[in-house]
């Protein structure tokens, strides 16, 4: 076995791992990055980018359905060419992966180790039993993998995860999507709009990323009006049959039904890749799922020489967060004077469904009921939204009752990705509702809906002595 001594060993060459390696190398440390699987991030290969390519095709197909309401006529019909759709998805996906690979290729060959890492102790690891690495500090950035509930395995070879969709050469006729969260909603709605029959089964009334009961209920009704969605599904049997998968379930109307679909898609979340890393050989504490406990401001695991970043820490599994965490972990792993806490950005998550969904800052469930007020706007009668026939949506924003400071928001609606950015910036700058209302709002724009919610929140704050009439 070959021996290698380094200052920093980074395990995983995804978004977080690449950021950690670059930070450590930039600091002048001798660093290596270890990868056992294919190079290329989850985002580029099977996540953000290919899913948005599929969604873009679905949006293009769906927009013609609104033409009659605008007074437009379509001569003939729009036909979805599934093979052409998937060909573009894969071609453009490969381009995005190529950009990542260019970055990996720029890393010196001596700094890249191919194989699977396993910790031997707090300062040693092996790479596929052919290299033994002694490290000063290490960064775990091994990402996550789709979860596969045991009861779905009855679907046999027709059971897939969201990653597998992007290997299709053509679109199927029908699918059953298990999971009504971020991944399930994005892909399920896109497939529906591309002509695929979709049955979506959720659990515990969970739809999207929401914890606010009002916003969650609105989102549930909105998606149920477009395709079959049961947020509290009772599925009684799954069986692989000759022409697909038989799914026996209790319909929302209370009757038992059996449908046969081409594929069952498991979209019930992802699990951290912490197994087979030899974490039991480290002197670090772990939670019940085996994930190391860590300080999210330094990314350090206890007082050890181990850092953790990205989806593997099961904290905020988003690309921009993974990049930030990787940089923080890499910079701290490179320091000799101990890790330094970094200020984390305001949290922000967006679902690219239609309408879009977003959660910003502190969500509803994390707030004490007596500590905040809610400002609301419904987009059904919001001017610009109605003009565009995109007037479905509900925004709840939360402000601290005593100070008036913006805390967070949960929303479904048009251009939620842009509203989320405005709110995230305001929250990170610690603006109050009154200060946010002093900002310019053009007319007519969707952002005027945000102003409506701010005004309602300000009225409630004035009643509590924290608002201002000047707003």
C-alpha positions, 0 to 999 in steps of 0.5 A: 500500500502506497503511503501519502502525507497531506495537510488536508484530505477532501473526500468527495468531488462534488460541489462542497468537495471542490469548494473545500479543496480549492479553499485549502489549496489556495491557502497554500496547503498540500491537499488531495481530493478523493472520489470513487464515483464519476466526476461531476456534481449532483446538480449538474448530473442528476439534480438542478440542471437536468430537472430544469431542462425537463421543466423548461420543456414542460412549460413550453408545452403548457403555455399554449393551454392559456392561449384561448384565454388570451384570445389566441387560436392554435391551428392543429395540436401541439405534439410532444416528441418524448425522444426529442425532449429527452435528447435535449435534456441529456445533451444540455445536461452533458454540457453542464457536466462538461463544465464541471469536468473542466474544473476537475481537470484543472486540478493537478493529477497528484492531488486527485485520488481515485477510489473510496475513502475509509477512515482508519483513525483520526489522522489516517484513511485508506483509499480503496486499499491501495493508498494510505493517507496521513492527513492533518485535517479532513473534510467529509463531502460525500453528498447524499443518495435517493432514499428507497422505502422497502415497500416500493421494492415490489415494483422490481425493475420498474422502480426508479429514483429521480436520478434515473429519469435523466437516462430515459431515451423517451417519455413513458405513458404513466408514472406513480410518484411517491413523495410530494416534496420538492423533487416529486412536485418538480418532476411530477408536474413536468412529466404531467405537462409533457403528456405523461399520466401522473399519480402522486402519493404523499404522506402526512399532508406534506406538500413541497417544503412548507410548514405553514398550514395555510400555505401548504393547504393552498399549494395542495389545492393548486396541484390537485387541480392539475393532476392526481395528488393525495397528500395523505395517501393510503397505498395498499399494494404494489405489484410488478405485472406484465405491462408495468406496475399495479398500484392499489390505493384508496382514492381521495374520494374514498373508493379503492382503485387499481391503476397500472403505470409504467414506472414507480418513481421514489422521490421521498428524499435523500439520505447522507452518504455516511456509511462505509466511511469508517466513521466508527473509527473516529473520535467524533459524536454522531446523530441517530442516522450516523451523521457527525455532529458539527458546528454549522458556523465552522463546519468542524465536527466537535473538537476533532480534525474532521470537517463536514460540508454539503448534503452529507451533513443533512442540514441545508441540502442546496447547491449554494449552501454546499458551496459555502459550506465547502469553502468554510470547511476548506478554509478552516481545515487549512488554518493552524490557529483553529477554525474561525466561525463564518456568518452564514447567509440567510437561508433560501429554498426554491421549488421550480414548479408552476406556481413556484414555491419558496421558503426564506429565512426562518420558517413558520414551524420554527417560530413561537406563535406569540413572537411574530406577526404574519403579513399575507397576500393572495395573488389571485387578484394581484394586478400583474399576476392577473395580466399574465394569467399566472394569478395563483399564489399565497405569500405569508411573511413573518416579522418579529412582534417586538422589533418589526424585523423580518424573520422569514416567509413561505410562499407559492406564486408567480416569480417566487424565485425572485421574491425569495431573493428580495426577502432573503437579502432583506432578512440578511440585512436585518431590515424591519418591515417598515424599512422594507416598505421604504424600498421602491416598488415599480408598477405594475409588477409582481413585487407589488404583492410583496408590498401588500404583505408588508403593509398588512404585517406593518398594520399588525405591528403598529397595533403591537407598537412596533410599526410606523405610520410613515411606511 
